[in-house]
């Protein structure tokens, strides 16, 4: 990535193909930021199929967590 937060962002499918993993290694406003995001559909234990909404949870090296739908 370039611009205001240069660095790298990579994506890879988790084994099984149900979740997409995002790894972040950036410098933003002079601060190094490392983070990860897990992206996929909720499927409660015992359910026969995943839900409709795609959800994700982001975690970074600053202790921040963000939830997206």
Wavefront OBJ file of the C-alpha trace (Angstrom):
o trace
v 0.000 0.000 0.000
v 1.070 3.583 -0.524
v -0.249 7.000 0.348
v -0.919 8.011 3.937
v -0.216 4.541 5.330
v 2.530 2.735 3.372
v 3.128 -0.938 4.006
v 1.643 -4.285 3.080
v -1.754 -5.908 3.381
v -2.053 -9.575 2.427
v -5.028 -11.928 2.194
v -5.160 -15.712 2.443
v -7.971 -18.236 2.806
v -7.990 -20.202 6.041
v -7.859 -23.958 5.503
v -11.380 -25.125 4.652
v -12.187 -21.959 2.686
v -14.715 -20.565 5.186
v -12.714 -17.553 6.416
v -10.547 -14.963 4.683
v -7.559 -13.788 6.738
v -6.118 -10.296 6.327
v -2.645 -9.413 7.658
v -1.718 -5.727 7.982
v 1.772 -4.251 8.384
v 1.631 -0.455 7.921
v 3.103 2.792 9.140
v 0.380 5.340 9.872
v 1.240 8.826 11.161
v 4.743 7.556 11.974
v 3.397 4.651 14.078
v 3.963 1.039 13.024
v 0.665 -0.842 12.934
v 0.427 -4.618 12.712
v -2.974 -6.212 12.634
v -5.131 -9.055 11.453
v -8.729 -9.428 10.389
v -10.867 -12.553 10.109
v -13.677 -12.246 7.564
v -16.529 -14.714 7.063
v -20.106 -15.691 7.824
v -21.261 -16.631 11.322
v -22.241 -20.258 11.661
v -23.279 -21.130 15.215
v -22.171 -24.528 16.491
v -24.590 -27.171 15.240
v -26.112 -24.980 12.504
v -26.560 -26.578 9.088
v -25.518 -23.488 7.102
v -23.875 -20.090 7.664
v -25.866 -16.870 8.087
v -26.397 -14.302 5.329
v -24.283 -11.443 6.750
v -20.549 -11.299 6.187
v -18.855 -10.264 9.431
v -15.291 -9.517 10.417
v -13.224 -8.734 13.467
v -10.014 -6.705 13.281
v -7.244 -6.735 15.917
v -4.116 -4.576 15.907
v -0.849 -4.156 17.794
v -2.212 -1.046 19.535
v -4.895 -3.127 21.293
v -7.745 -1.944 19.077
v -10.537 -4.228 17.934
v -13.144 -3.365 15.336
v -16.232 -5.312 14.296
v -17.760 -4.952 10.832
v -20.956 -6.353 9.240
l 1 2 3 4 5 6 7 8 9 10 11 12 13 14 15 16 17 18 19 20 21 22 23 24 25 26 27 28 29 30 31 32 33 34 35 36 37 38 39 40 41 42 43 44 45 46 47 48 49 50 51 52 53 54 55 56 57 58 59 60 61 62 63 64 65 66 67 68 69
